């Protein structure tokens, strides 16, 4: 996992606790999608239990979901924002059909994280062990982390949640794993402290992210040279994010959260993935942004500052 560059703010559990996500893909299509535009259901067929085939057990699940007062997008077959007889009728039309391997994995994920769909307060989120670790950004909201305590992150154990600033509603989950950087001088990963790499910008990654679902729209994005500090702002101490910094530039920034042992600020290179499981996203289930989520918050690209974005990372954004 994460190496010595992670400061005290990481609390010893790896930089997967932090996230700031991209605003658009390289064609900019995500920024042009409108809130509440047409979206697809989460599953291709109504295999809600992930058994591999649509059967009466799945009908029991959707009927139970409809009887509850809480809304679950997972069962909303016709993507109209409510659960009613039409969803059940459409689900029944799938009886006997086999689901895709991706459907089965997504069903497992939903049943692992479904309790977050109905949470609507920060107090509830805190009670489950999640903590806010970024301010709100347009298209993503606030990022909350579960502080995994060093356990390996898996598809069924995502790193965190995307939460709206105003209402404290959870819109999706996300994963964040360390990437292997390629520096301007050709070095890869992190050599010993004090080397030339500390002043070199990251221009690419030497690895690839995992594939959790096998779906072609499972789109991971990158964060390179992400510097995470806690600085004194006008309203008091707050988290500050800067991207495409060198390690040395990051360490030169003032911070209230440097590691007491190393004196380092947190500096990271990440692969990240979102799954908008709880609110249909016109951009897609795994899109980097959601046009309905905190659209009035600052855009993500402000954390790039005036630093040049290498072509490799433009491609992944």
PAMISE-116332 format. One record per residue (C-alpha): residue number from 1; chain; z, x, y. Coordinates in nm, 2 decimals. Layout:
<torses>
{k NUM; c A; z Z; x X; y Y}
...
</torses>
This chain:
<torses>
{k 1; c A; z 0.00; x 0.00; y 0.00}
{k 2; c A; z 0.06; x 0.11; y 0.36}
{k 3; c A; z 0.14; x 0.47; y 0.44}
{k 4; c A; z 0.36; x 0.66; y 0.69}
{k 5; c A; z 0.17; x 0.52; y 0.99}
{k 6; c A; z 0.36; x 0.19; y 0.96}
{k 7; c A; z 0.64; x 0.16; y 1.21}
{k 8; c A; z 0.98; x -0.02; y 1.19}
{k 9; c A; z 0.82; x -0.35; y 1.28}
{k 10; c A; z 0.66; x -0.35; y 0.93}
{k 11; c A; z 1.02; x -0.37; y 0.79}
{k 12; c A; z 0.91; x -0.16; y 0.50}
{k 13; c A; z 0.69; x -0.42; y 0.33}
{k 14; c A; z 0.33; x -0.31; y 0.43}
{k 15; c A; z 0.09; x -0.39; y 0.71}
{k 16; c A; z -0.02; x -0.70; y 0.53}
{k 17; c A; z 0.25; x -0.87; y 0.73}
{k 18; c A; z 0.04; x -0.85; y 1.04}
{k 19; c A; z -0.29; x -1.01; y 1.14}
{k 20; c A; z -0.53; x -1.07; y 1.42}
{k 21; c A; z -0.85; x -1.22; y 1.31}
{k 22; c A; z -1.21; x -1.22; y 1.42}
{k 23; c A; z -1.37; x -1.48; y 1.64}
{k 24; c A; z -1.73; x -1.49; y 1.50}
{k 25; c A; z -1.96; x -1.35; y 1.24}
{k 26; c A; z -2.23; x -1.10; y 1.35}
{k 27; c A; z -2.46; x -1.39; y 1.44}
{k 28; c A; z -2.19; x -1.56; y 1.65}
{k 29; c A; z -2.24; x -1.89; y 1.46}
{k 30; c A; z -1.87; x -1.96; y 1.42}
{k 31; c A; z -1.81; x -1.97; y 1.79}
{k 32; c A; z -2.08; x -2.23; y 1.83}
{k 33; c A; z -1.95; x -2.48; y 1.58}
{k 34; c A; z -1.77; x -2.77; y 1.73}
{k 35; c A; z -1.42; x -2.91; y 1.65}
{k 36; c A; z -1.43; x -3.20; y 1.40}
{k 37; c A; z -1.80; x -3.13; y 1.31}
{k 38; c A; z -1.93; x -3.19; y 0.96}
{k 39; c A; z -1.74; x -3.01; y 0.68}
{k 40; c A; z -1.74; x -3.00; y 0.30}
{k 41; c A; z -1.47; x -3.10; y 0.06}
{k 42; c A; z -1.25; x -2.82; y -0.08}
{k 43; c A; z -1.37; x -2.88; y -0.44}
{k 44; c A; z -1.72; x -2.94; y -0.56}
{k 45; c A; z -1.59; x -3.20; y -0.82}
{k 46; c A; z -1.26; x -3.38; y -0.84}
{k 47; c A; z -1.09; x -3.14; y -1.09}
{k 48; c A; z -0.76; x -3.15; y -0.90}
{k 49; c A; z -0.55; x -3.00; y -1.17}
{k 50; c A; z -0.79; x -2.71; y -1.24}
{k 51; c A; z -0.82; x -2.79; y -1.61}
{k 52; c A; z -1.19; x -2.73; y -1.61}
{k 53; c A; z -1.30; x -3.09; y -1.64}
{k 54; c A; z -1.25; x -3.41; y -1.44}
{k 55; c A; z -1.04; x -3.66; y -1.64}
{k 56; c A; z -0.77; x -3.93; y -1.60}
{k 57; c A; z -0.51; x -3.66; y -1.52}
{k 58; c A; z -0.70; x -3.59; y -1.20}
{k 59; c A; z -0.71; x -3.97; y -1.12}
{k 60; c A; z -0.33; x -3.98; y -1.16}
{k 61; c A; z -0.30; x -3.69; y -0.91}
{k 62; c A; z -0.52; x -3.84; y -0.64}
{k 63; c A; z -0.35; x -4.19; y -0.68}
{k 64; c A; z -0.01; x -4.03; y -0.64}
{k 65; c A; z -0.12; x -3.84; y -0.33}
{k 66; c A; z -0.26; x -4.16; y -0.18}
{k 67; c A; z 0.08; x -4.34; y -0.23}
{k 68; c A; z 0.26; x -4.07; y -0.04}
{k 69; c A; z 0.29; x -4.09; y 0.34}
{k 70; c A; z 0.18; x -3.73; y 0.37}
{k 71; c A; z -0.19; x -3.64; y 0.40}
{k 72; c A; z -0.34; x -3.37; y 0.18}
{k 73; c A; z -0.69; x -3.25; y 0.27}
{k 74; c A; z -0.73; x -3.13; y -0.09}
{k 75; c A; z -0.77; x -3.49; y -0.22}
{k 76; c A; z -0.99; x -3.61; y 0.07}
{k 77; c A; z -1.31; x -3.63; y -0.13}
{k 78; c A; z -1.52; x -3.79; y 0.15}
{k 79; c A; z -1.37; x -3.56; y 0.42}
{k 80; c A; z -1.28; x -3.85; y 0.66}
{k 81; c A; z -0.92; x -3.74; y 0.74}
{k 82; c A; z -0.75; x -4.00; y 0.53}
{k 83; c A; z -0.68; x -4.09; y 0.16}
{k 84; c A; z -0.80; x -4.43; y 0.06}
{k 85; c A; z -0.98; x -4.63; y -0.21}
{k 86; c A; z -1.31; x -4.47; y -0.13}
{k 87; c A; z -1.17; x -4.13; y -0.22}
{k 88; c A; z -1.05; x -4.26; y -0.55}
{k 89; c A; z -1.38; x -4.43; y -0.62}
{k 90; c A; z -1.57; x -4.12; y -0.55}
{k 91; c A; z -1.34; x -3.91; y -0.76}
{k 92; c A; z -1.38; x -4.15; y -1.05}
{k 93; c A; z -1.76; x -4.09; y -1.04}
{k 94; c A; z -1.69; x -3.73; y -1.13}
{k 95; c A; z -1.50; x -3.81; y -1.46}
{k 96; c A; z -1.65; x -3.60; y -1.74}
{k 97; c A; z -1.80; x -3.34; y -1.51}
{k 98; c A; z -1.70; x -2.97; y -1.55}
{k 99; c A; z -1.57; x -2.79; y -1.25}
{k 100; c A; z -1.67; x -2.44; y -1.14}
{k 101; c A; z -1.45; x -2.13; y -1.20}
{k 102; c A; z -1.41; x -2.13; y -0.82}
{k 103; c A; z -1.28; x -2.49; y -0.82}
{k 104; c A; z -1.03; x -2.40; y -1.08}
{k 105; c A; z -0.89; x -2.11; y -0.89}
{k 106; c A; z -0.87; x -2.32; y -0.57}
{k 107; c A; z -0.68; x -2.59; y -0.75}
{k 108; c A; z -0.43; x -2.33; y -0.87}
{k 109; c A; z -0.40; x -2.20; y -0.51}
{k 110; c A; z -0.35; x -2.55; y -0.37}
{k 111; c A; z -0.06; x -2.64; y -0.61}
{k 112; c A; z 0.10; x -2.31; y -0.52}
{k 113; c A; z 0.09; x -2.36; y -0.15}
{k 114; c A; z 0.07; x -2.74; y -0.10}
{k 115; c A; z 0.42; x -2.77; y 0.04}
{k 116; c A; z 0.29; x -2.60; y 0.36}
{k 117; c A; z 0.04; x -2.88; y 0.43}
{k 118; c A; z 0.32; x -3.13; y 0.52}
{k 119; c A; z 0.54; x -2.89; y 0.73}
{k 120; c A; z 0.52; x -2.96; y 1.10}
{k 121; c A; z 0.80; x -2.76; y 1.26}
{k 122; c A; z 0.88; x -2.39; y 1.30}
{k 123; c A; z 1.23; x -2.46; y 1.16}
{k 124; c A; z 1.08; x -2.58; y 0.83}
{k 125; c A; z 0.84; x -2.28; y 0.82}
{k 126; c A; z 1.13; x -2.04; y 0.89}
{k 127; c A; z 1.34; x -2.20; y 0.61}
{k 128; c A; z 1.07; x -2.10; y 0.36}
{k 129; c A; z 1.09; x -1.74; y 0.45}
{k 130; c A; z 0.80; x -1.71; y 0.70}
{k 131; c A; z 0.83; x -1.56; y 1.04}
{k 132; c A; z 0.60; x -1.56; y 1.34}
{k 133; c A; z 0.44; x -1.21; y 1.38}
{k 134; c A; z 0.15; x -1.27; y 1.63}
{k 135; c A; z 0.10; x -1.48; y 1.94}
{k 136; c A; z -0.16; x -1.75; y 1.93}
{k 137; c A; z -0.53; x -1.66; y 1.93}
{k 138; c A; z -0.82; x -1.90; y 1.97}
{k 139; c A; z -0.96; x -2.01; y 1.64}
{k 140; c A; z -0.65; x -1.89; y 1.44}
{k 141; c A; z -0.33; x -2.00; y 1.61}
{k 142; c A; z -0.02; x -1.80; y 1.54}
{k 143; c A; z 0.01; x -1.58; y 1.23}
{k 144; c A; z 0.33; x -1.61; y 1.03}
{k 145; c A; z 0.42; x -1.38; y 0.74}
{k 146; c A; z 0.63; x -1.43; y 0.43}
{k 147; c A; z 0.75; x -1.07; y 0.41}
{k 148; c A; z 0.65; x -1.02; y 0.05}
{k 149; c A; z 0.92; x -0.75; y 0.00}
{k 150; c A; z 0.68; x -0.49; y -0.15}
{k 151; c A; z 0.55; x -0.72; y -0.43}
{k 152; c A; z 0.18; x -0.70; y -0.49}
{k 153; c A; z -0.01; x -0.96; y -0.30}
{k 154; c A; z -0.23; x -1.18; y -0.51}
{k 155; c A; z -0.46; x -1.48; y -0.46}
{k 156; c A; z -0.17; x -1.71; y -0.55}
{k 157; c A; z 0.06; x -1.53; y -0.32}
{k 158; c A; z -0.10; x -1.50; y 0.02}
{k 159; c A; z 0.05; x -1.30; y 0.30}
{k 160; c A; z 0.09; x -1.57; y 0.56}
{k 161; c A; z 0.01; x -1.89; y 0.74}
{k 162; c A; z -0.20; x -1.99; y 1.04}
{k 163; c A; z 0.01; x -2.22; y 1.26}
{k 164; c A; z -0.08; x -2.41; y 1.57}
{k 165; c A; z 0.10; x -2.31; y 1.89}
{k 166; c A; z 0.18; x -2.65; y 2.03}
{k 167; c A; z 0.27; x -2.86; y 1.72}
{k 168; c A; z 0.37; x -2.59; y 1.47}
{k 169; c A; z 0.13; x -2.74; y 1.21}
{k 170; c A; z 0.00; x -2.51; y 0.93}
{k 171; c A; z -0.37; x -2.51; y 0.90}
{k 172; c A; z -0.44; x -2.25; y 0.64}
{k 173; c A; z -0.33; x -1.94; y 0.45}
{k 174; c A; z -0.45; x -1.58; y 0.48}
{k 175; c A; z -0.45; x -1.25; y 0.29}
{k 176; c A; z -0.44; x -0.90; y 0.43}
{k 177; c A; z -0.48; x -0.58; y 0.23}
{k 178; c A; z -0.50; x -0.22; y 0.33}
{k 179; c A; z -0.85; x -0.07; y 0.37}
{k 180; c A; z -0.96; x 0.30; y 0.32}
{k 181; c A; z -1.09; x 0.42; y 0.66}
{k 182; c A; z -1.37; x 0.66; y 0.73}
{k 183; c A; z -1.31; x 0.87; y 1.04}
{k 184; c A; z -1.56; x 1.01; y 1.28}
{k 185; c A; z -1.51; x 1.36; y 1.13}
{k 186; c A; z -1.59; x 1.23; y 0.78}
{k 187; c A; z -1.23; x 1.23; y 0.66}
{k 188; c A; z -1.13; x 0.93; y 0.45}
{k 189; c A; z -0.79; x 0.76; y 0.41}
{k 190; c A; z -0.49; x 0.93; y 0.58}
{k 191; c A; z -0.46; x 1.31; y 0.55}
{k 192; c A; z -0.14; x 1.49; y 0.62}
{k 193; c A; z 0.04; x 1.42; y 0.95}
{k 194; c A; z -0.07; x 1.64; y 1.24}
{k 195; c A; z -0.44; x 1.67; y 1.13}
{k 196; c A; z -0.75; x 1.62; y 1.34}
{k 197; c A; z -0.79; x 1.27; y 1.19}
{k 198; c A; z -0.52; x 1.14; y 1.43}
{k 199; c A; z -0.76; x 1.17; y 1.73}
{k 200; c A; z -1.06; x 1.04; y 1.54}
{k 201; c A; z -1.18; x 0.68; y 1.56}
{k 202; c A; z -1.24; x 0.48; y 1.24}
{k 203; c A; z -1.61; x 0.41; y 1.20}
{k 204; c A; z -1.63; x 0.25; y 0.86}
{k 205; c A; z -1.44; x 0.16; y 0.54}
{k 206; c A; z -1.49; x 0.34; y 0.21}
{k 207; c A; z -1.38; x 0.05; y -0.01}
{k 208; c A; z -1.45; x -0.31; y -0.07}
{k 209; c A; z -1.22; x -0.61; y -0.07}
{k 210; c A; z -1.15; x -0.80; y -0.39}
{k 211; c A; z -1.32; x -1.12; y -0.49}
{k 212; c A; z -1.07; x -1.40; y -0.56}
{k 213; c A; z -1.30; x -1.70; y -0.61}
{k 214; c A; z -1.65; x -1.57; y -0.67}
{k 215; c A; z -1.78; x -1.81; y -0.40}
{k 216; c A; z -2.05; x -1.66; y -0.17}
{k 217; c A; z -1.87; x -1.80; y 0.13}
{k 218; c A; z -1.55; x -1.60; y 0.05}
{k 219; c A; z -1.60; x -1.38; y 0.36}
{k 220; c A; z -1.35; x -1.10; y 0.42}
{k 221; c A; z -1.34; x -0.94; y 0.77}
{k 222; c A; z -1.21; x -0.62; y 0.90}
{k 223; c A; z -0.95; x -0.48; y 1.15}
{k 224; c A; z -0.99; x -0.12; y 1.23}
{k 225; c A; z -0.74; x 0.10; y 1.42}
{k 226; c A; z -0.52; x -0.20; y 1.48}
{k 227; c A; z -0.22; x -0.09; y 1.69}
{k 228; c A; z 0.09; x -0.32; y 1.68}
{k 229; c A; z 0.36; x -0.27; y 1.94}
{k 230; c A; z 0.64; x -0.47; y 2.10}
{k 231; c A; z 0.63; x -0.42; y 2.47}
{k 232; c A; z 0.82; x -0.55; y 2.77}
{k 233; c A; z 0.59; x -0.81; y 2.94}
{k 234; c A; z 0.66; x -1.04; y 3.24}
{k 235; c A; z 0.81; x -1.30; y 3.02}
{k 236; c A; z 1.01; x -1.05; y 2.82}
{k 237; c A; z 0.95; x -0.84; y 2.50}
{k 238; c A; z 0.65; x -0.96; y 2.30}
{k 239; c A; z 0.40; x -0.84; y 2.04}
{k 240; c A; z 0.10; x -0.65; y 2.18}
{k 241; c A; z -0.22; x -0.59; y 1.97}
{k 242; c A; z -0.49; x -0.33; y 2.04}
{k 243; c A; z -0.78; x -0.28; y 1.81}
{k 244; c A; z -1.02; x 0.02; y 1.75}
{k 245; c A; z -0.76; x 0.27; y 1.87}
{k 246; c A; z -0.71; x 0.61; y 1.73}
{k 247; c A; z -0.38; x 0.69; y 1.56}
{k 248; c A; z -0.29; x 0.91; y 1.86}
{k 249; c A; z -0.38; x 0.64; y 2.11}
{k 250; c A; z -0.16; x 0.40; y 1.93}
{k 251; c A; z 0.14; x 0.64; y 1.93}
{k 252; c A; z 0.10; x 0.70; y 2.30}
{k 253; c A; z 0.17; x 0.33; y 2.37}
{k 254; c A; z 0.52; x 0.23; y 2.48}
{k 255; c A; z 0.70; x 0.01; y 2.22}
{k 256; c A; z 1.04; x -0.13; y 2.15}
{k 257; c A; z 0.97; x -0.13; y 1.78}
{k 258; c A; z 0.89; x 0.23; y 1.68}
{k 259; c A; z 1.01; x 0.34; y 1.34}
{k 260; c A; z 1.36; x 0.50; y 1.41}
{k 261; c A; z 1.29; x 0.77; y 1.14}
{k 262; c A; z 0.93; x 0.87; y 1.22}
{k 263; c A; z 0.90; x 0.75; y 1.58}
{k 264; c A; z 0.56; x 0.59; y 1.49}
{k 265; c A; z 0.41; x 0.27; y 1.62}
{k 266; c A; z 0.25; x 0.05; y 1.35}
{k 267; c A; z -0.12; x 0.14; y 1.30}
{k 268; c A; z -0.34; x -0.03; y 1.04}
{k 269; c A; z -0.68; x -0.07; y 0.88}
{k 270; c A; z -0.72; x -0.40; y 0.70}
{k 271; c A; z -0.94; x -0.63; y 0.51}
{k 272; c A; z -0.85; x -1.00; y 0.58}
{k 273; c A; z -0.94; x -1.34; y 0.44}
{k 274; c A; z -0.85; x -1.69; y 0.55}
{k 275; c A; z -0.86; x -2.02; y 0.35}
{k 276; c A; z -0.83; x -2.33; y 0.57}
{k 277; c A; z -0.68; x -2.54; y 0.29}
{k 278; c A; z -0.50; x -2.80; y 0.51}
{k 279; c A; z -0.75; x -2.89; y 0.78}
{k 280; c A; z -1.13; x -2.92; y 0.71}
{k 281; c A; z -1.31; x -2.65; y 0.89}
{k 282; c A; z -1.67; x -2.70; y 1.01}
{k 283; c A; z -1.72; x -2.33; y 0.98}
{k 284; c A; z -1.63; x -2.33; y 0.61}
{k 285; c A; z -1.32; x -2.30; y 0.39}
{k 286; c A; z -1.31; x -1.92; y 0.42}
{k 287; c A; z -1.44; x -1.89; y 0.78}
{k 288; c A; z -1.28; x -1.63; y 1.01}
{k 289; c A; z -1.20; x -1.90; y 1.27}
{k 290; c A; z -1.14; x -2.27; y 1.30}
{k 291; c A; z -1.28; x -2.43; y 1.62}
{k 292; c A; z -1.00; x -2.70; y 1.63}
{k 293; c A; z -0.71; x -2.45; y 1.61}
{k 294; c A; z -0.57; x -2.35; y 1.95}
{k 295; c A; z -0.90; x -2.33; y 2.13}
{k 296; c A; z -0.73; x -2.27; y 2.47}
{k 297; c A; z -0.55; x -1.96; y 2.35}
{k 298; c A; z -0.69; x -1.61; y 2.43}
{k 299; c A; z -0.99; x -1.51; y 2.23}
{k 300; c A; z -0.94; x -1.24; y 1.96}
{k 301; c A; z -1.19; x -1.00; y 2.11}
{k 302; c A; z -0.94; x -0.92; y 2.40}
{k 303; c A; z -0.76; x -0.69; y 2.16}
{k 304; c A; z -1.07; x -0.47; y 2.15}
{k 305; c A; z -1.01; x -0.38; y 2.51}
{k 306; c A; z -1.29; x -0.17; y 2.65}
{k 307; c A; z -1.32; x 0.04; y 2.33}
{k 308; c A; z -1.66; x 0.06; y 2.16}
{k 309; c A; z -1.68; x -0.14; y 1.84}
{k 310; c A; z -1.87; x 0.06; y 1.57}
{k 311; c A; z -2.17; x -0.12; y 1.42}
{k 312; c A; z -2.00; x -0.13; y 1.08}
{k 313; c A; z -1.72; x -0.35; y 1.22}
{k 314; c A; z -1.96; x -0.57; y 1.42}
{k 315; c A; z -2.13; x -0.64; y 1.10}
{k 316; c A; z -1.81; x -0.76; y 0.93}
{k 317; c A; z -1.72; x -0.97; y 1.23}
</torses>
